């Protein structure tokens, strides 16, 4: 299977001075400077069973002999094979086999020749004429059986840890408790390798390698708004891929809002027929199923949000009897942004509508997620002044009605076997009482996370001061000449400035918390509100900024080996390299620094002290 070895000794190139650039940083990592080559026919075993990899040049009739398995279990990758093996069911072996295929495709297909990461006119590649030592085997061991919750976990229910070793003799061992841990280890494995500029040679200069790794936070996510702008399924799937490379594990889809309703409900087709921007801009039940299964196979749990009782005005287009204040002007009297609209809080028809909606939707989501987000942000009290059943904007009048509303909806969520998530205004602004396992997503910054955890709530941190990726890109509203122009000038948005990756990287979701409070922080999400973001610029605005949050959430701010906060000086070279890998794997990530910086030492692009 292996080409003849020119030399029996591993090649050590001191001149390479390799510094492994794994992203996100592992909890524990040691490496050497010996070179090993990866052959396209490396033998991969999973708990002792062969997982066969065939390069495009291999005959499809090549057979891996193993008793008890037939050839339908073997993978023959045809060009293009970037997307890897597609599991035919969500079992441990299928998930791992698909992960192996994606990992090898990520190495062999990306053509990552890292010239951009080395000084010009220097010797940074191994000399092929001196012979090759080949990696012989990749032995994957899963030490425990997966549970049903492994593929739809609550935060903390799946063990994502892994150990990865590469010996100088060419043996690779990857051990993990769960199949999801195996996937995390495989993503790290891909980052050990480069393609030689001479052609079809792939090598690692880092042997021997020893990595012990596990996430700091249980919830590491991206929130994607599909209501202000619609994102085709292909863009969502690509986002899931990139999240998996970054070891992020939750995609929160803010699927509807007052602007549009792209979600098809078979029991109420009129809602999307009248509420979507266009018939082409909808998600069918098959689309939702595809998105969720795609995520499960990559260790990314996809959960959905229908924001309510505010941010729901689009329902007025199909059910005007349920909504108040839809598209009223001046909008700022009724909501944070046009076209406004909220559910009537004292109307039995609203409850009947939601009962029908949840009976339709939740049973289809529940097989692939443990969560459902019911929203609750930015409810404007003035809306209920127009509600014939209320005619008041008094908190004393509205709070009991909102409490009843939340109680009913969360009971339906729980009946479907899901755990509800809400935005922070529900408990903090409206003082709504909720079950202690309810998860609260915090976005307003300040002392919100400390206050919420002090009340005993589990928290997802999305502090807009750090992790809102739409900020700093200017107003999307138009401003007429005259007084309005002067008021709006220079047309910054509400959460200006833009959140550079360095600012994102500086944020610690548990800063200033006690140990008991910090234990309730499940993790965080970067938010992609889409007023000025669509499929054309999604990748460049999401990546690599989300990668910065991804490392904070996986590795923590403090380096376990030095005891110090990881610095930009440590992060930038690794993020530069990881950005190149993302681009070559099909994600149009923005650059971290100019090529002068990537080819130099960190000090050459450091602000002088």
C-alpha positions in Angstrom: 0.0 0.0 0.0 2.9 2.4 0.8 5.5 3.6 -1.7 9.1 2.3 -1.0 10.7 4.1 1.9 13.8 5.9 0.8 15.0 6.3 4.4 14.1 4.3 7.5 14.8 7.3 9.7 12.3 10.1 10.3 13.4 13.3 8.7 14.1 16.1 11.1 14.5 19.6 9.7 15.7 22.0 12.4 15.6 24.8 9.8 11.8 24.4 9.6 11.4 25.4 13.3 7.8 24.2 13.3 5.3 25.9 15.5 2.1 24.0 15.4 -0.8 26.3 14.6 -3.9 24.5 15.8 -7.1 26.4 16.1 -8.8 26.5 18.5 -5.8 26.0 20.8 -5.9 22.5 22.5 -5.8 22.3 26.3 -2.5 20.4 26.2 -0.2 20.1 23.2 3.4 19.0 22.7 5.1 18.4 19.3 8.4 17.7 17.8 10.1 18.6 14.5 10.2 15.4 12.6 8.5 15.1 9.2 6.0 12.4 8.3 4.1 12.0 5.1 0.5 11.1 4.7 -0.4 8.6 2.0 -3.8 8.7 0.3 -4.3 5.0 1.2 -3.6 5.3 4.9 -5.4 2.6 6.9 -8.0 3.9 9.2 -9.6 1.7 11.9 -12.5 2.5 14.1 -12.7 0.3 17.2 -10.7 -2.3 15.2 -12.9 -2.2 12.1 -11.5 -0.8 8.8 -12.8 2.5 7.5 -11.5 2.4 4.0 -10.4 5.5 2.1 -10.1 5.5 -1.6 -8.3 8.2 -3.5 -9.8 9.4 -6.8 -7.2 7.3 -8.7 -8.1 4.1 -6.9 -10.2 1.5 -8.6 -13.7 1.4 -7.2 -13.3 -2.4 -7.0 -10.4 -2.1 -4.6 -11.4 -4.3 -1.6 -10.5 -3.9 2.1 -10.8 -7.4 3.4 -12.5 -7.8 6.7 -14.7 -10.6 7.8 -18.4 -9.7 8.4 -18.4 -6.5 6.3 -19.6 -6.1 2.7 -18.4 -3.6 0.2 -21.3 -1.2 0.7 -19.7 -0.1 3.9 -16.6 1.0 2.1 -16.1 4.5 0.8 -15.1 5.2 -2.8 -14.5 8.9 -3.2 -15.1 10.3 -6.7 -14.1 13.8 -7.8 -15.2 16.1 -6.2 -15.2 14.5 -2.8 -14.9 17.6 -0.6 -18.1 16.9 1.2 -17.0 13.4 2.2 -19.1 10.4 2.9 -22.7 11.0 3.6 -24.0 8.9 6.5 -27.1 6.9 5.5 -28.2 6.9 9.2 -27.1 8.8 12.3 -25.2 6.0 14.1 -21.8 6.2 15.7 -20.0 4.3 13.0 -21.6 6.3 10.2 -20.9 9.6 11.9 -17.3 8.7 12.4 -16.8 7.3 8.9 -18.2 10.5 7.4 -15.9 12.5 9.6 -12.9 10.5 8.4 -13.8 11.2 4.8 -14.2 14.9 5.4 -11.0 15.1 7.3 -9.0 13.4 4.6 -10.7 15.4 1.9 -9.8 18.5 3.9 -6.2 17.5 3.7 -5.9 16.1 0.1 -8.3 18.4 -1.7 -7.5 21.8 -0.2 -4.0 22.1 -1.8 -2.7 24.0 1.2 0.9 24.9 0.3 1.7 27.3 3.1 4.1 29.7 1.3 2.1 32.6 2.7 3.1 31.7 6.2 6.9 31.7 5.7 9.5 34.3 4.9 10.3 34.5 1.1 13.5 32.8 -0.1 13.8 30.5 2.9 13.8 26.8 3.2 10.4 25.9 4.7 9.5 22.7 3.0 11.0 19.3 3.6 13.5 18.0 0.9 11.7 15.2 -1.0 15.0 13.8 -2.2 15.9 12.8 1.3 13.2 10.2 1.5 9.8 9.9 3.1 8.6 8.3 6.3 5.0 7.5 5.9 2.1 7.5 8.4 1.0 3.9 8.6 -2.3 3.8 10.4 -4.9 6.0 12.0 -6.4 4.1 14.9 -9.7 5.5 16.2 -11.0 4.3 19.5 -14.3 5.3 21.0 -14.2 4.4 24.6 -18.0 4.6 25.4 -21.2 3.9 23.5 -23.1 6.9 22.3 -26.4 7.7 23.9 -29.5 9.0 22.1 -28.7 12.4 23.7 -25.3 12.4 21.9 -27.0 13.5 18.7 -29.4 16.0 20.3 -27.7 17.0 23.6 -28.5 19.5 26.2 -25.4 21.5 27.0 -22.9 19.2 28.8 -24.6 15.9 27.8 -22.0 14.8 25.3 -18.3 14.4 26.1 -16.4 16.2 23.3 -12.9 15.4 24.7 -10.3 13.6 22.7 -6.6 12.5 22.8 -4.5 12.5 19.7 -1.0 11.2 19.3 1.3 10.8 16.3 4.5 8.8 16.8 7.7 9.3 14.9 7.2 5.7 13.6 4.1 6.8 11.8 1.3 5.6 14.0 -1.7 7.9 14.8 -4.0 7.2 17.6 -7.2 9.1 18.3 -9.2 8.2 21.4 -12.5 9.8 22.4 -15.4 9.0 24.7 -18.0 9.8 22.0 -18.3 10.0 18.3 -18.5 13.7 18.6 -15.2 13.8 20.4 -13.8 11.7 17.5 -15.0 14.4 15.1 -13.3 17.1 17.1 -10.1 15.1 17.1 -10.3 14.6 13.3 -10.6 18.3 12.8 -7.4 18.8 14.8 -5.7 16.0 12.7 -6.4 17.9 9.5 -4.5 21.0 10.8 -1.3 19.0 11.2 -0.8 18.7 7.4 0.3 20.7 4.5 0.7 19.9 0.8 4.2 20.1 -0.7 4.6 22.5 -3.6 6.1 19.7 -5.7 2.7 18.1 -6.0 1.0 15.1 -4.4 2.9 14.9 -1.2 1.2 15.8 2.1 3.4 16.1 5.2 3.4 17.1 8.9 6.6 18.7 10.3 5.3 18.3 13.9 6.0 14.6 14.9 5.8 13.4 17.5 2.5 15.0 18.6 0.6 14.6 21.8 -2.7 16.4 22.4 -5.2 16.1 25.2 -8.2 18.4 24.5 -11.7 19.2 25.7 -13.9 22.3 25.6 -14.1 24.9 28.2 -17.7 25.8 27.5 -20.5 23.5 26.6 -22.4 25.8 24.2 -20.3 27.4 21.4 -22.6 28.9 18.9 -23.6 31.2 16.0 -26.9 32.9 15.8 -28.1 33.4 12.2 -31.0 35.7 11.3 -32.9 34.4 8.3 -35.8 36.9 8.4 -34.1 40.2 7.5 -32.3 38.5 4.7 -33.0 34.9 3.5 -30.1 32.5 3.3 -30.3 29.6 0.9 -29.9 26.2 2.4 -26.4 25.8 0.8 -25.2 28.8 2.7 -26.5 27.4 6.0 -24.8 24.1 5.3 -21.5 25.8 4.5 -21.8 27.7 7.8 -22.3 24.4 9.6 -19.1 23.0 8.0 -17.1 26.0 9.1 -18.5 25.8 12.6 -17.4 22.2 12.8 -13.9 23.1 11.7 -13.9 25.7 14.5 -15.3 23.1 17.0 -18.4 25.2 17.5 -21.5 23.1 18.3 -24.7 25.2 18.2 -26.4 26.9 15.3 -29.3 29.1 16.5 -31.5 30.0 13.6 -33.6 33.1 14.2 -35.9 31.9 11.5 -38.8 34.5 11.6 -39.3 38.1 12.5 -41.6 41.0 11.6 -39.9 41.4 8.2 -40.5 38.0 6.8 -41.7 34.4 7.6 -39.7 32.0 5.4 -40.7 28.9 7.4 -43.3 26.7 5.7 -45.9 25.2 8.0 -47.9 22.4 6.3 -50.8 23.0 8.7 -50.9 26.7 7.9 -49.4 27.3 4.5 -50.8 30.8 4.3 -48.3 32.1 6.9 -45.3 31.6 4.6 -47.3 32.1 1.4 -48.1 35.6 2.5 -45.2 36.2 4.8 -42.2 35.2 2.8 -40.4 37.7 0.7 -40.9 35.5 -2.4 -41.9 31.8 -2.9 -38.3 31.0 -3.6 -37.3 32.3 -0.2 -38.8 29.6 2.0 -37.6 26.6 4.0 -39.7 23.5 3.5 -40.0 20.8 6.1 -37.5 18.8 3.9 -35.1 21.8 4.1 -35.3 22.0 7.9 -34.8 18.2 8.2 -31.8 18.4 5.9 -30.2 21.3 7.8 -30.6 19.6 11.1 -29.4 16.2 10.0 -26.4 17.8 8.3 -25.6 19.5 11.6 -25.9 16.3 13.7 -23.5 14.5 11.4 -20.9 17.2 12.1 -21.5 17.7 15.9 -23.4 20.9 15.3 -26.9 21.0 16.9 -29.3 23.2 15.0 -32.1 24.8 16.9 -34.7 27.3 15.9 -36.3 30.5 17.3 -39.7 32.0 16.6 -39.4 35.3 18.4 -42.6 36.3 20.3 -44.7 38.1 21.4 -42.8 41.0 19.7 -40.9 40.7 16.5 -43.8 38.8 15.0 -45.6 41.5 12.9 -45.4 39.6 9.6 -48.1 37.2 10.8 -50.5 40.2 10.2 -50.2 39.5 6.5 -52.0 36.2 6.9 -53.7 36.6 10.3 -54.3 40.3 10.9 -56.7 39.6 13.8 -53.7 38.3 15.9 -51.4 41.3 15.6 -51.2 44.9 16.8 -49.0 47.8 15.6 -47.9 46.1 12.3 -46.0 48.6 10.1 -47.1 51.7 12.0 -45.2 55.0 11.8 -43.4 56.5 13.4 -42.0 53.1 14.0 -39.9 54.0 17.0 -43.1 54.5 19.1 -44.0 50.9 18.6 -40.8 48.9 18.1 -37.0 49.0 17.7 -37.1 48.8 13.9 -39.8 48.7 11.2 -42.2 47.1 10.4 -43.1 46.4 14.1 -46.0 44.2 15.2 -46.7 42.1 18.2 -49.1 39.4 19.3 -52.2 40.4 21.2 -51.5 39.3 24.8 -55.1 38.9 25.9 -56.6 37.0 22.9 -57.6 33.3 22.8 -57.1 33.3 19.0 -53.4 33.9 19.5 -53.2 30.9 21.7 -55.1 28.7 19.2 -52.7 29.9 16.5 -49.6 29.0 18.5 -51.0 25.6 19.6 -51.5 24.7 15.9 -48.0 26.1 15.0 -46.2 24.2 17.7 -48.2 20.9 17.0 -46.9 21.2 13.4 -43.3 22.3 14.0 -42.0 21.0 17.3 -42.4 17.2 16.6 -40.3 17.7 13.4 -37.5 19.6 15.2 -37.4 17.4 18.4 -35.6 14.4 16.9 -32.5 16.5 16.2 -32.3 19.1 19.0 -32.9 19.5 22.7 -33.8 23.2 22.5 -36.4 25.7 21.1 -36.0 29.5 21.4 -39.2 31.5 22.1 -37.6 34.9 21.8 -39.0 37.6 24.0 -36.7 40.6 23.3 -37.7 44.2 22.8 -41.4 43.9 23.5 -42.7 47.5 23.4 -45.4 48.3 26.0 -47.1 50.8 23.7 -48.2 48.0 21.3 -50.8 46.9 23.8 -52.4 50.3 23.8 -53.8 49.2 20.5 -55.0 45.8 21.7 -58.8 46.0 22.2 -58.5 43.5 25.0 -56.0 45.5 27.0 -55.7 49.2 26.0 -52.8 49.9 28.4 -49.1 50.2 28.4 -48.8 49.7 32.1 -46.3 47.1 33.3 -48.6 46.2 36.1 -51.3 45.3 33.6 -49.0 43.6 31.0 -46.8 41.5 33.3 -49.4 39.0 34.4 -50.6 38.6 30.7 -47.0 38.0 29.6 -46.4 35.5 32.4 -49.5 33.6 31.3 -48.3 33.8 27.6 -44.8 32.4 28.5 -46.2 29.7 30.7 -48.5 28.4 27.9 -45.8 28.4 25.2 -43.1 26.9 27.4 -45.5 24.1 28.5 -45.9 23.3 24.8 -42.1 23.4 24.2 -41.6 21.0 27.1 -44.4 18.7 26.0 -42.5 18.2 22.8 -39.5 17.2 24.8 -37.6 20.4 24.3 -36.0 22.9 26.7 -37.0 26.6 26.2 -34.6 29.4 25.7 -35.6 33.1 26.0 -33.9 36.5 25.6 -32.9 38.2 28.8 -35.7 40.8 28.9 -38.3 38.1 29.8 -36.8 37.5 33.3 -35.0 40.8 33.8 -37.3 43.5 32.4 -40.6 41.7 32.8 -39.8 39.7 35.9 -41.4 36.6 34.4 -41.0 33.5 36.5 -39.7 30.4 34.7 -38.6 26.9 35.4 -34.9 26.8 36.6 -33.7 24.8 33.6 -34.9 27.5 31.2 -31.9 28.9 29.4 -31.6 32.7 29.1 -29.7 34.3 26.2 -28.1 37.6 27.4 -27.2 40.3 24.9 -27.4 43.7 26.6 -24.0 43.5 28.4 -23.3 45.3 31.6 -24.2 43.2 34.7 -26.8 41.1 32.9 -24.9 37.8 33.0 -24.0 38.3 36.7 -27.6 39.2 37.5 -29.1 36.2 35.6 -26.6 33.6 37.0 -27.2 35.2 40.5 -30.9 34.3 40.0 -29.9 30.7 39.2 -30.5 30.8 35.4 -28.3 29.0 32.9 -27.0 31.6 30.5 -25.8 31.9 26.9 -23.7 35.1 26.5 -24.1 37.2 23.3 -22.9 40.5 24.7 -23.5 43.0 21.9 -20.4 45.0 22.9 -18.2 42.1 21.8 -20.1 39.4 19.9 -22.6 41.2 17.6 -21.1 40.8 14.1 -23.5 43.2 12.3 -22.3 46.2 14.3 -20.2 49.1 13.0 -21.4 48.9 9.4 -23.6 52.0 9.3 -27.3 52.7 9.2 -29.6 50.8 7.0 -32.4 53.4 7.4 -32.5 56.3 5.0 -32.3 59.9 6.3 -34.0 62.7 4.5 -32.3 66.1 4.0 -32.8 68.6 6.7 -33.3 68.0 10.4 -33.4 64.2 9.9 -30.1 64.3 8.0 -28.4 66.3 10.8 -29.8 63.9 13.4 -28.5 60.8 11.7 -25.1 62.1 10.5 -22.6 60.4 10.3 -25.1 57.5 10.0 -23.5 55.1 12.5 -25.6 52.1 13.6 -26.8 51.7 17.1 -24.0 49.3 18.2 -21.1 51.0 16.5 -18.1 50.3 16.2 -17.4 47.1 14.3 -16.3 44.2 16.4 -12.8 43.3 15.2 -11.6 39.8 15.9 -9.2 41.2 18.5 -12.1 42.7 20.5 -14.1 39.5 20.1 -11.1 37.6 21.3 -10.8 39.7 24.4 -14.2 38.8 25.8 -14.5 36.4 28.7 -18.2 35.4 29.3 -17.4 34.6 32.9 -15.4 37.7 33.8 -16.3 39.1 37.3 -18.4 36.1 38.2 -18.1 33.9 41.3 -17.3 30.3 40.7 -21.0 29.4 41.3 -22.1 32.0 38.8 -19.6 31.0 36.2 -20.7 27.4 36.4 -24.1 28.5 35.1 -22.6 30.1 31.9 -23.2 27.4 29.3 -21.2 29.4 26.8 -22.0 31.9 24.1 -23.0 32.8 20.6 -21.9 35.4 18.1 -24.9 37.0 16.5 -25.4 37.6 12.8 -28.3 40.0 12.5 -28.9 40.3 8.8 -30.2 43.8 8.0 -27.2 44.3 5.8 -25.9 40.8 5.5 -27.0 38.2 2.9 -25.5 35.2 1.2 -23.1 37.4 -0.8 -21.2 38.8 2.3 -22.1 36.2 5.0 -18.7 34.4 4.9 -16.6 37.5 5.0 -18.4 39.0 7.9 -18.8 35.8 9.9 -15.3 34.4 9.5 -12.7 34.6 11.0 -14.4 36.7 13.6 -16.5 33.9 14.8 -13.3 31.8 14.9 -12.1 34.2 17.6 -15.1 33.5 19.8 -14.8 29.8 18.9 -11.3 29.7 20.5 -12.5 31.6 23.6 -15.4 29.2 24.0 -13.4 26.0 23.3 -10.0 26.8 25.0 -11.0 29.6 27.5 -9.2 32.9 27.7 -6.4 31.5 30.0 -3.7 29.2 28.5 -3.7 26.1 30.8 0.0 25.7 30.3 1.2 29.3 31.0 -1.6 30.4 33.3 -1.8 33.7 31.3 -4.5 35.1 29.0 -3.8 34.1 25.5 -2.6 37.2 23.6 -3.2 38.5 20.1 0.5 37.8 19.5 -0.1 34.1 20.1 -3.5 34.0 18.3 -2.7 36.0 15.1 -0.3 33.5 13.5 -2.5 30.6 14.3 -5.6 32.4 13.1 -3.8 33.5 9.9 -3.1 29.9 9.1 -6.6 28.7 10.0 -8.1 31.4 7.8 -6.1 30.1 4.9 -7.4 26.6 5.6 -11.0 27.8 5.6 -10.6 29.6 2.3 -9.1 26.6 0.7 -12.0 24.4 2.0 -14.6 26.7 0.4 -15.4 29.4 3.0 -14.7 33.0 1.9 -13.2 34.2 5.2 -11.8 37.7 5.4 -8.0 38.0 5.9 -6.6 38.5 9.4 -3.5 40.4 8.3 -1.7 41.4 5.1 0.8 38.9 3.6 3.7 40.9 4.9 2.6 40.0 8.4 1.8 36.4 7.7 5.2 35.9 6.2 7.0 37.7 9.0 7.3 37.2 12.7 4.5 38.4 15.0 6.8 41.3 16.3 7.0 42.8 12.8 3.2 43.6 12.9 3.0 44.5 16.6 2.2 48.0 17.9 5.4 49.1 19.7 5.1 49.3 23.5 
